[in-house]
Amino acid sequence: MKAPKLAAALVAVSTAAHAQDLMRSVEMPAHRALMESRGDAMPTPFETDGCSGGLSSSWRLVADTFPKFSALYEEHPPWEHCCVIHDRAYHNAGGARQASASFDARLSADDALRACVKEHGQTHADEYAERYDMTPDQIRSVHSITGEAMYMAVRFGGGPCSGLPWRWGFGYPGCSVFALPARE
């Protein structure tokens, strides 16, 4: 009985490692393009939209439109500070100077975002359970699901050189993996 469980665990770890290797190989051209395009440039002054992809702005719209929502759920997502920390890393590409370091820094920033949202749920589970008439486990579960969803969203939509305003390295000029070399 222990051998099948061990085998399943090894397959899961191996599959995750292969997926990460695949992601690295797919994403590395964009990290190289970012590092080349930024050169020695300093990033623009830092700005944040809170949680990107419309999460914070939609939350604020609903809070402004429905005062009871705002009174109960506040005017911004309760984990918005996690997004601002994440945006700081995205703004300057985690301070990376090489493509491989840029990939690793982005993965680390995305992992930290997920962990921060989950930790917020852990820390505030009892307080929010009372406020929202839920159990602490439900609060932790909602934060865990939210953290995982945010992780998947930033891994999918936050790559460098995408042209999106929330891309990795958004403090530097835009870049493209399709840029043609300069002609002589």
Residue pairs with C-beta under 8 A, 6 or more apart in sequence:
20 107
23 155
24 103
27 103
27 159
27 160
28 99
28 100
28 103
29 177
30 159
30 160
30 161
30 162
30 175
30 177
31 96
31 99
31 100
31 102
31 103
31 106
31 160
31 168
32 99
33 160
33 161
33 175
33 176
33 177
33 179
34 93
34 99
34 102
34 160
34 161
34 168
34 169
34 172
34 175
35 93
35 96
35 97
35 98
35 99
35 102
36 175
37 161
37 172
37 173
37 174
37 175
37 179
38 93
38 169
38 172
38 173
38 175
41 172
41 173
43 91
43 92
43 171
43 172
44 171
44 172
46 87
46 88
46 91
46 171
47 91
48 83
48 84
48 87
48 88
49 56
49 57
49 87
49 165
49 166
50 56
50 57
50 76
50 77
50 80
50 83
50 84
51 59
51 77
51 79
51 80
51 83
51 150
52 83
52 87
52 154
52 158
52 165
52 166
53 153
53 157
53 166
55 77
55 83
55 150
56 76
56 77
56 80
56 83
59 73
59 75
59 76
59 77
60 75
60 76
62 69
63 69
63 70
63 73
63 74
63 75
63 76
64 70
64 75
72 131
72 132
77 83
78 120
78 124
78 128
79 116
79 117
79 120
79 121
79 143
79 146
79 147
81 116
82 113
82 116
82 117
82 120
83 113
83 150
85 112
85 113
85 116
86 109
86 110
86 112
86 113
86 116
86 154
87 166
89 105
89 106
89 108
89 109
89 112
90 106
90 109
90 158
90 166
90 167
90 168
90 169
90 170
91 169
91 170
91 171
92 169
92 171
92 172
93 102
93 105
93 106
93 160
93 168
93 169
93 171
93 172
94 101
94 102
94 105
94 106
94 108
94 109
95 105
96 102
96 104
96 105
102 160
102 168
102 169
106 158
106 159
106 160
106 168
110 151
110 154
110 155
110 158
111 151
113 147
113 150
113 151
113 154
114 147
114 148
114 150
114 151
115 147
116 147
117 143
117 146
117 147
117 150
118 140
118 143
118 144
118 147
120 143
121 128
121 139
121 140
121 142
121 143
121 144
121 146
121 147
122 140
122 143
124 139
125 136
125 137
125 139
125 140
126 136
128 134
128 139
129 135
129 136
129 138
129 139
132 139
134 142
154 166
157 164
157 166
158 164
158 166
158 167
158 168
159 167
159 168
160 167
160 168
160 169
160 175
161 167
161 169
161 174
161 175
161 176
161 177
163 174
163 176
169 175
